[in-house]
Amino acid sequence: MNFGWMPLEGLSNDRLWLRPLGLLKGRFAAEAIGSGYARVLTLPDLAFTLVAATGLEGGRSQVSAIASLAEFEAWIAGPGARFAERARRHLALLSAPRAPWAGFELDRPLIMGILNVTPDSFSDGGKWFETGRAIAHGESLLAQGADIIDVGGESTRPGADELGPDEEIRRVEPVVRALAQARAVVSIDTRHKAVMEATLDAGAQIVNDVSALTHDAESAALIARRGASVVLMHMRGEPRTMQRSPVYNSTLIEVLEFLESRIEACVAAGIQRAHIAIDPGIGFGKLVPHNLELIAGIAAFHVLGCGIVLGVSRKSTIARLSRGEPPEARLAGSLAAAMLALEQGVQILRVHDVAATRQAVAVWRALAAS
């Protein structure tokens, strides 16, 4: 393939992104890597043989080219030399092993079990609103095989109004404290610094923020000071209005650019890069085509050098692609999306149905290794 034919010349140097394609796993990945025509994709049993170079020309029109790794290397050594530094950095990040995050080695899929201590979450609002029932459900998720329990007290479903931090703390703090005392690794799903602080005091180890630490100007400094791990998620707008006709020129590239900027801002605020994971934010200011683009292309997020979280469990996109099923009947679609994500090296699955996901992951891992 001749990259001179490709319309990448109009891109500025910092707008080029690499997406790994031609993915291989298991012994086929190892053989391809050993033969020199594939590169590791974060783990030695996952590899890519092709790369798509893509970007937004002038911030509007997407341009891209696909080539083998050898062809791409030849291009950046010649006609595409002005992209060489960024391209080689992306290639290195795609192949680099991930540092431990929140005490976990990211060498196997992790399951983050969802615990909504809310009366109005889209899937299970009200079921675990009472403190005792919430604690019991968190313990059940652990028994089912959850690695992390993600406790949330404010619904961020489309159209939801913001909840005051005091009420949010009242809902979640005793649940976090009890689960932490039971030796669970607890994540707090919140946008509010006051809630982060109270629950970190209660034993939470991870902050999962749908606003990527933009909602509260002081939250990044708190995370840095406490040495907590964090999940930075992309959201267009805010929950009350985010689904009002969102528009993207390229969902994948725009979400990549946003998360890159948030990682750099958080590192500048003193948060260690190894403490950061990222989440493309399925359903947060995105319609079905946007969500499909992100899930299908989620391997591109490895260029950010952080662990990747996918939260697609029971979301409305599944029903819209199928027969309009209610949230509790969306397990099959949730697992389909999760398995596609694992094929692309996603490390953390945020789910409601822990036992079923654990079983699916176990079978997937056995097949991937065969």
N, C-alpha and C positions, 0 to 999 in steps of 0.2 A: 504494500500500500504506500502511495506517495503522499506524504503529508503536505507537500507543496500544493496539492489540489484542494486542501481543506481550508475553510474560511476562518481560521483561528487568528489571522494576523491582526484583526481589529480588536482583540482582547488586550486589556491592560495586564501587566505581569501578575498582579495580585488577584486577578479574576479567573485564573485557570484552576479547574478542579479535576481530580482524577477519580474515576470510578472503576474498581476492579471487576472484570468480567471473566467468563470462561472458567468458572470455579470448579475445583476438584477437591475431593475429600478422601480421607483414609489412605490406603496404600497407593492409590492412584496419585494422590497429592504428593506423597513422599517420592514416588518414582519420577514424577514430572519435575520436582524440585531438584532431585539428584541429577537429572539429565540436563538441567540448565534452561529449560524452556518455560518454567513456572517459578513464581516467587511465593514465599510463605505469606499467608494472610493472617497475621497475629498469632496463629498457632501452627505447630509443625505438621498437623494432620489436615490443614486447610490451605489451599493454594489458589492462585489466579494465573491465567495464561494470557489474558488480553487486558487492555486498558482502554477506557474511553477518556479522552481529553475533552473537557466541556467547560462552558462558561457563558455568561451573559454579556454580549457585545453591547457596549453603551448602557448596560444595566437593563436592557429590554429584550433583545432577540437572542435566543439560545443558539449557540453553534457548538458542534461537536465532531469528533473523529474517533474511530475505533481502529486499533492496530495490535499486533503482537507486541510483546515486551521488547523484542529485538528491534522491531521497526520504530517503536516509540523512542528507544534509547538512541537510535540513529538520528531521529528527527531532532531531539534536544541537543545532540552533539553538532547539529548542522543548522538547518533553516529555523528551527525553534529554539536556538541557543538562548534567547532572552528569557525563556521560561525555565531554563535548566535548573536554576537554584531552587525555585519553588517546586518544580516537578520532582526533583530528586529528594527533596525533603518529604513530599507526599509519599513517594515510593518507600522511603525509609520508615515512615509512620505506619503505612499499611502493613509492613512486615514485622515491625518491632513487637516483641511480647509486651503485654500490658502489665503494669505494676500492680501489686495487690491493692485492692480497693475495699475500704471498710472492714479490713481484716480477712478478706477473701482473696484467694488466688483465682484469677479470672481464666482458669484453664478448663473449666466446665461450665455448663449453663447454670445460672442461679435463678431461683424462683422467689419472687417478692410477692407475698400474699397480701391482698387488699383487705383492709379492715376499716369500713366506713362507720364512724360513730356519729351518724347524721340522721335526721328525719327525712331527708329529701334527695339523697344521691340517686342517680338515674337507674341503677341496677338493683340495689338492695337497701334503699333508704328506709330507715326505721327498724330494720331487723336487728341491728346491733346497737341501737341508740342508748339503751340502758347499760350502765357501766358494767354490771356483773355479767350480762350476756355478751358484751363486747370482749371482756377479758376471756370468757370461756371460749368464744369463737377464735380469738387469737391463739389460745392454747391448742384448739383443734387444728388450726392451720399449721402450727408447728408440728403436730403429730402426723399430719398428712404429708409433711416433707418440705414445708416452706423454709428457705434459708433466712429470709428477712420478713418481718411483718411491717407493712406500711400503714400507719394509723393516720386517718384524716378526720377532722371535725368540721370542715367547711366543704359543702358541695361545690364543685367547680363544673358541674354539668352545664351545657348551653342554656343560657337564660337565667342562671342562678344569680341572686343578689349577694353582695359581700356580707360576710359575717364579722361582727366585732371580735377583736382578739380576746377579750375577757370571757365571752361565752365559748369561744373555741377552746381556750385553755380549760375551762370548767369541764368540757366534754372529754378532752383527750388526755389531760395530765394524769389522772388516776389509772387510766388504761395503759399508758406508756410505762408508768412506774411499776405496775404489777407485772407486765410482760418482761420488762428489763430485769426485775428481781427474779423472774423465772428463767433468766439467762438467754432470753431471746435477743437477737439483733433487731433493734427497732428503728424504723424510719418514720419521721414525722412529715406528713404531707401538708405543707402550709406555705402561705405567702407572707406571713406576718412575723417580724422580728421578735415581738414579745412572746409569741407562741413557740418559736424556735428556742428561745432562751429558756423558757419554763420547761419544755420537754427535754432539752439537752440536760438540764439540771435533774430531771426525773430519770435519766438513763438512756435516752435516744442517742444513737450514734450517727445517724444519717438524716440530712434535711433534703426532702424532695419538694422542690419549688416549681410550680407550673409557670411562674414568671421569670425563672432563671435569675433570681435574686435582683430583679428590677423593681418589684413592687414596693419594697422598703429600702431606702437608700443606705441604711445602716446594717443591713443583714449580712453583706459580704464581709464586713469587718468582724462581725460576731463569729461567723463560720471560721474565719482565719484565726481569730483569737482562741477559739475553743478547739481547733484542730479537728473539727467534724468533717465527715465526708458529705458530699452534696450531689444531687442530681439536678442538672440544669435542663429545663424543658423549654421548647419553643411553643409560644402561643401568639397568635395574631389577635391583638386587641385584649379584651378581658371577658370573663365568662358570660356576663350579662348580654354582651353584644357581639361576641366573636363569630357567630354563625350568620351574621347579616351580610351575605353576598361577598365572602372573601375572594380576592383576585390575586393571582400570582403570574408572573412571567415564566418562572420555572420554580415549582415548589421545592424540588430537591436542592437547587443551588441557593435559593433564598434562605432556606432553613439552615443549610451549611454555613452560609455567610453570617447569619445571626448567631449561631452557636459558636463559631470561631471567635466572633467579637466578644461574646460573653465569657468564654474561657479566658481570653486575654485580659479582660477587665477583672475577672476574679483572681487571676494570678497576680496582676498588678496590685490588687487589694491585699495580697498576702496568703491567699489560699494555695496550697500545694497542688500542682497539676495532677499528681497521683491521687488526690482526694476527690477529683471531679469525674463524674459520669454524665453522659448526655442522653437526652430523650427527644426525638423529633416531634413529639406531641400530636399523635394521631387523634383527629377529631377536634383539636383545639384551634378554631379559626380555619378549618379546612373542610371542604366538601369531598364527596366520594372519590372523584378523580385525583384530587390532591393527596388523599390518604393512600391510594393505590400506587401513585408515583413514589411516595416515600417508602412504603413497605417493599416494593419491588426493587428499589435502589438503595436499600438501607446499608449495603456494604460500603457505599461511598463515605459513610460517616466514620469509618476507621481512619481516614486521613486526619481526623482531629486528635488522634492519639489517646483517646479516653475510652473507657468502657461504655457500651451502648445499652440503654434500657428501651424496651418496647412495651408499650401499654396499649394493646388493642382489644383486650378481653371484654367481650359482651358489647362492644360499641355499636352504634347505630349503622355504621358502614356495612357491617355483616348482614344486618336485616335488609338494608337497601339493595344489597347484591343478591339477596336470596328471596324470601317470601314474606318479609315484614315481621319476622318472629319477635316476640318480646325478649327482653334481656336475658331471662333465665333459660331461654331456648337457643342461645347462640354459642354453645360450647363448641360444636363441631367447627364452625367458622373461626372461632378464636384459636383453636388448635391448628387449623390449616395455616393461618397467618403466622402463628408462633413457629411452626416447623419450617416455613420458608425463611423466617428470620434466622433460625439456627443454621440453616444451610449457608447463610451469608456471614456467619461468625458473631451474631449478636450474643452478648454474654448474660443479659439479665432480662427475664420475662416477668412483667408485672401482671398478675392474674387474680381472678376471683376463685377459679376452680383449681385449687392446688393439687389435689390427689390425681385428677385426670391429667393435668399438665405434667406432673411428675412421672406418671406412667408413660405418656407420650414421649417425653424427653429420654427416658430410659431405653425405650425401643428405638428411637431415632439414633441415639448414641451407639447402640449395638450394631445397627445397620450401617451407620457411617464408618465404623471401624472395620467392617467386614470386607 
